Amino acid sequence: MQQKIHPHGTATLLLAFAFLAFSQTSDLYGQDGSSKGSQAKSRPNILWLFAEDTSPWMGCYGDPINQGATPNIDSLASLNQIDSDEQLAILKQSVLDYAMERNASVAAASWTDNNGALKEEVMMFSNLQLEKLRPQPYINRFGLKGTRLVESESAGLTGDEQRCSRPGARRQRLKLMLQFDQIDDVSVLNLMSDSARLIKQDFMQAGRFGALQDTTIMESEVVGTSAGADYLQYMVLGEQVTSDLEVIIRFSGRPEAKMLDRFWVTKSSRGPIRLDIEIIAQSSLGVQFSQTGSILVKSDAGDKKAQKAWLTLSKSAVTDLAQWSSQAIKALGASIRCDTGSAIVVAHRPDGGLLMAGRDVGLFYGQKFLIMPSSALAQRQGLERALSAIGLAQITQLNNHTASIEVYAGPEPRSYSNMIAIPLAALAP
């Protein structure tokens, strides 16, 4: 509906239209000025209306100030859209089809109430992973645009040729977690620290314009072993922004001395060290991605100036680490695009629901969502209750890390706790 009109292009179009109109004068009126009414009547009269520099603040785009103030434009905007109730029915059917494909089971229970009447309840259960659902636009047989839910693709393909036909509807929050093996060898500790510095740089660069540019990389932290670390962090830093994926980078190392070095005349001043690196990406549904690598750090036999204690990686080790890190990050980015859902955690507030995501993951004002129970809640309640709680909502207030929503189709949840929201559009209108 919304389209930018450039002034220069509009002027050119008007001149072309005028030239076309005047060029037909000789067809309507001969060289002698005589009328050709028969030809004129056979041709349609065209009335061309256009609007220039139109504001997007209209009711059809969710603007609260102009809600209902532009009824004609709102009706035109809705001509090619499926009704909200029909869209909700389609999405419910998508969830039902998804549940039926995951070994649904039926359980029945009967009892007598206080009045002696027999009561019976039949519940259907399914191994649901609703958090992995993502929207897919489609056009029905009547030519109307709509959205249905499909499961995220499995990242079973490997290598640089991996592609995803259904990219995610929003950016994913990635939280880097660094883990170091407990070891007393100073050289190994130095090399693990230097490796972590270089890999962290690779991640940040990939987040800006590389394989992870569709993600939001949060500040990394070192995983500690203190029992009060979480409490202390909360008291000092306050409540932290929740992440979609925790990317854990584990470092371990060990000296790898060779027996010949004891007797070799030109042995290196520093013995080789083997570094093992593992990248694990996990969400609330479990481990999504895992890849390991090993780097051998050694010095030249002719390096007479080298210290016996390693401080940083050698040049050859830096090259090997950069090559492995690049391949691992590419594979991680492909896994995120293809095997990660779009669900957002919803928090309950007295005045409605609060999405635990905002501008930082690409959400926009007026964006529409499917509100539904989480997988854990749906498995406890049963499929029928889960389907009855599904509704449509849109953003009414947007912040950097959160967004307020309002239900416009379906039931208003009594509590937004244990609810999730799936965006129905990836781009702003």
Order of alpha helices (4+ residues) and beta strands (2+ residues): alpha-alpha-alpha-alpha-alpha-beta-beta-beta-beta-beta-alpha-beta-alpha-beta-beta-beta-alpha-beta-beta-beta-alpha-alpha-beta-beta-beta
